[in-house]
Amino acid sequence: MDFQSKKLINDPNDVVTEFIEGLVETYPGLQYLDGFPEVKVVLRADVSGATYDKVAVISGGGSGHEPANAGYVGEGMLTAAICGDVFASPPVDSILAGIRAVTGSPGCLLIVTNYTGDRLNFGLAAEQAKSEGYKVEMVIVGDDCALPPPRGIAGRRGLAGTILVHKIAGAAAASGLSLEEVAAEAKRASEMVGTMGVALSVCTLPGQSTSDRLGPGKMELGLGIHGEPGAAVADFQPVDIVVSHVLKQILSTETNYVPITRGSRVILMINGLGATPLMELMIAAGKAVPRLQLEHGLAVERVYTGSFMTSLDMAGFSITVMKADQSILNRLDAPTKAPSWPVGADGNRPPAKIPVPLPPSRLKKNDEISCRPQQLSPQGHILEVAIEAAATAVMNLRDSLNEWDSKVGDGDCGSTMYKGASAIVEDMKKCYPLNDPAETVNEIGSSIRKVMGGTSGIIYDIIFKAAYAHLKANSRSGITALHWAGALEAAITAVSKYGGAKAGYRTLLDALIPASSVLKEKLAAGDDPVEAFVVSAEAAIAGAESTKSMQAQAGRSSYVSADILATVPDPGAMAAASWYKAAALAVRKP
């Protein structure tokens, strides 16, 4: 392991849970839910959903951005923060646990950064919570000013400006406003803020080596916070020049990302990305204020300098500018006990912290426990063989998927898929009701939801939930090949509906859509179902490989240049094609 990849950690898989344990030991006003490792929720120690009489403000996302978001839990700011794995969106069950734990009758506001996985996971959790009787509103923050519009369905990324939205919403909720009023203030704040980042180095994920993408003497402009490439690579420049460029980009009248004109009152935030000394951040702040005042004719009302939303150990900073009026200033000046907002941590730490029990779902019945049948039917045996083959294929592809994803994403597609496949194999031996195809498909979704974070996890959860609903509706008459084909089509429709992707967007759908079309065509022609399955698998492989020539319009790949995309296929499409083909070949074997 080289010098740059040295980390003061234990097991890389435990970094988030161990961070939370240290956080709640440090700050008396914080607690966490007893759901490790699947559920990682930090919440106010003084709040219980059963009695809380104010609007709960909840945010979250992938870890690795500390102090965001758990460091902003406290009276006057967030009521709870949902922590995903490093750079991976938290799963729906974690978000639901957080909602149930802190939401009382006034309801809750979800503040979500504009990333596909976060939108999908928080959106699905919001719908589930509403079905359980909770009042829920959601505000999506996309304050990135680095990339020119349009950006397909991905849109502007959520960056450090989100922290200002947290503070404004938290203060509004603390003042006793209704859910609709708190959401309106948060939405208005999100429309007033713009951010752009500059990196001097690439971040290193726990347990992995450092990428050499950014060479010596270079810096990246307009990067995100997940290690993905920036909008441009430039020669390293003095901070004066960098600050000037970033401010011009944020305040550009061509993109018009923020409604700021000469004479406006503004708030300035200089945010360290993880490895930038406070000295350098203060230098940037000292250069930014006079430029805003003299070059742009703005009145700088507040300046916040520090590390508010980081990217692990990345060297660099981002600049955020928000248009201010007196109401916004009042919210930002309102008291808060959130430990990472510029205030002191007060209160005595109790001698011991006992985790809060996980709240039960209002819908789930405790006696609904699936189990593996003692004797498998012929169909159950075929299903077992197909599932095992599909999962094994995904696990064998882990390193290739990670390599492809390192060029077009955050480099963890293979590791994420491996987690899901491993959980499926383990759970199938214990609790899959293999003689019931519909319920087995439902259990696969449950296995994935427990361990797979990020966009891949929620997309596959949606796939199996939609397939389950289709199969369940036809389970009484027996599941046929046509029913399986219909389940695949229903899954594709659901992913397209909630994720926004279509054919040609460079996603896993570019493997599944051709497979579905061929499968339906062959079955309609009266072909043998098994052979139709195998032929459709070849269509899936061809579709996945064709993604090399596609321009991404969804997910983090949409921020990557066409030249880089053309060097590798879409990792998600290749993973889908791999398990689909493996299942087909396993079914064909005698």
Stockholm file with secondary structure:
# STOCKHOLM 1.0

chainA/1-590         MDFQSKKLINDPNDVVTEFIEGLVETYPGLQYLDGFPEVKVVLRADVSGATYDKVAVISGGGSGHEPANAGYVGEGMLTAAICGDVFASPPVDSILAGIRAVTGSPGCLLIVTNYTGDRLNFGLAAEQAKSEGYKVEMVIVGDDCALPPPRGIAGRRGLAGTILVHKIAGAAAASGLSLEEVAAEAKRASEMVGTMGVALSVCTLPGQSTSDRLGPGKMELGLGIHGEPGAAVADFQPVDIVVSHVLKQILSTETNYVPITRGSRVILMINGLGATPLMELMIAAGKAVPRLQLEHGLAVERVYTGSFMTSLDMAGFSITVMKADQSILNRLDAPTKAPSWPVGADGNRPPAKIPVPLPPSRLKKNDEISCRPQQLSPQGHILEVAIEAAATAVMNLRDSLNEWDSKVGDGDCGSTMYKGASAIVEDMKKCYPLNDPAETVNEIGSSIRKVMGGTSGIIYDIIFKAAYAHLKANSRSGITALHWAGALEAAITAVSKYGGAKAGYRTLLDALIPASSVLKEKLAAGDDPVEAFVVSAEAAIAGAESTKSMQAQAGRSSYVSADILATVPDPGAMAAASWYKAAALAVRKP
#=GR chainA/1-590 SS CCGGGCCSCSCGGGHHHHHHHHHHHHCTTEEEBSCTTTCCEEEETTCCTTTCCSCEEEEEEEESSTTTTGGGBSTTSBSEEEEEEETSCCCHHHHHHHHHHHCCTTCEEEEEESCHHHHHHHHHHHHHHHHTTCCEEEEEECCBCSSCSCCTTTCSCCCTHHHHHHHHHHHHHHTTCCHHHHHHHHHHHHTTEEEEEEESSCCCCTTSCCCCCSCTTEEEESCCSSSCCCSEEEECCCHHHHHHHHHHHHTCTTTCCSCCCTTCEEEEEEEECBSCCHHHHHHHHHHHHHIIIIISCCEEEEEEEECSSCCTTBCEEEEEEEEECHHHHHHHHSCCCCTTSSSCCCSCCCSCCCCBCCCCCSSCCTTCCCCCCSSCCHHHHHHHHHHHHHHHHHHHTHHHHHHHHHHHSCSCHHHHHHHHHHHHHHHHHHHCCTTSHHHHHHHHHHHHHHHCCHHHHHHHHHHHHHHHHHHHHTGGGCCCHHHHHHHHHHHHHHHHHHHCCCTTSSSTHHHHHHHHHHHHHHHHTTCCHHHHHHHHHHHHHHHHHGGGGSCCCSSGGGGSCHHHHTTSCCHHHHHHHHHHHHHHHHHHCC
#=GC SS_cons         CCGGGCCSCSCGGGHHHHHHHHHHHHCTTEEEBSCTTTCCEEEETTCCTTTCCSCEEEEEEEESSTTTTGGGBSTTSBSEEEEEEETSCCCHHHHHHHHHHHCCTTCEEEEEESCHHHHHHHHHHHHHHHHTTCCEEEEEECCBCSSCSCCTTTCSCCCTHHHHHHHHHHHHHHTTCCHHHHHHHHHHHHTTEEEEEEESSCCCCTTSCCCCCSCTTEEEESCCSSSCCCSEEEECCCHHHHHHHHHHHHTCTTTCCSCCCTTCEEEEEEEECBSCCHHHHHHHHHHHHHIIIIISCCEEEEEEEECSSCCTTBCEEEEEEEEECHHHHHHHHSCCCCTTSSSCCCSCCCSCCCCBCCCCCSSCCTTCCCCCCSSCCHHHHHHHHHHHHHHHHHHHTHHHHHHHHHHHSCSCHHHHHHHHHHHHHHHHHHHCCTTSHHHHHHHHHHHHHHHCCHHHHHHHHHHHHHHHHHHHHTGGGCCCHHHHHHHHHHHHHHHHHHHCCCTTSSSTHHHHHHHHHHHHHHHHTTCCHHHHHHHHHHHHHHHHHGGGGSCCCSSGGGGSCHHHHTTSCCHHHHHHHHHHHHHHHHHHCC
//
